[in-house]
Amino acid sequence: MDKKIQFSHTVYELTTAHPEIISILQEQGFDQITKPGMLQTAGRMMTIPNGCRMKGISVDTVKEALRNHGFTIVE
């Protein structure tokens, strides 16, 4: 299965298409992602790069974690 994702898509869109991204992002410091309603509210507006900036997380670290789980990031 080809697991290509675009960082221009919202966290909600990405996690709807690939639910396994939730645990990957949680491991990277997106601790609010598993709270009920977060994906339905903030996740509908938030992209991974925006979330990284808000949380002080390196985008490159998140990209590497996603690649390690078989994802291809399309720029």
C-alpha positions in Angstrom: 0.0 0.0 0.0 1.3 3.4 -1.0 1.3 5.7 2.0 1.8 9.2 0.6 0.9 12.2 2.7 1.0 15.9 2.2 1.8 18.3 5.0 -0.5 20.8 3.5 -3.5 18.6 4.5 -5.0 19.0 8.0 -4.2 16.6 10.8 -7.9 15.6 10.6 -7.6 14.7 6.9 -4.3 12.8 7.4 -5.6 10.8 10.4 -8.9 10.0 8.8 -7.0 8.5 5.8 -4.3 6.9 7.9 -5.4 6.4 11.5 -2.0 5.0 12.5 -0.6 8.5 12.2 -2.3 9.4 15.5 0.0 7.2 17.6 3.1 8.4 15.6 2.2 12.0 16.3 1.5 11.3 19.9 4.9 9.7 20.3 6.4 12.9 18.8 4.8 15.1 21.4 1.4 15.8 20.0 0.0 14.8 23.4 -3.5 16.4 22.9 -4.2 14.4 19.7 -5.9 11.5 21.6 -8.2 13.8 23.7 -11.8 13.4 22.6 -12.9 16.0 20.1 -9.4 17.4 19.4 -9.3 15.9 15.9 -12.8 17.1 15.2 -12.0 20.7 16.3 -8.4 21.8 16.2 -7.5 18.9 13.9 -9.7 20.3 11.1 -7.7 23.5 11.0 -4.2 22.4 12.0 -1.5 21.1 9.8 1.5 19.1 11.1 3.9 22.0 10.4 1.6 24.4 12.3 1.3 22.0 15.2 5.0 21.5 15.3 5.5 25.3 15.6 3.0 25.5 18.4 4.5 22.6 20.3 8.1 23.5 19.7 8.7 20.2 17.9 11.1 19.8 14.9 9.2 19.2 11.7 12.2 17.2 10.5 11.9 14.8 13.5 8.2 14.2 12.7 9.0 13.6 9.0 11.6 11.1 10.0 9.2 9.3 12.3 6.6 9.1 9.6 9.1 7.9 7.1 10.2 5.2 9.6 6.6 4.0 9.6 6.5 3.7 5.8 5.1 7.1 4.9 6.3 9.2 2.0 5.9 12.9 2.5 4.9 14.7 -0.7 6.1 18.4 -0.6 
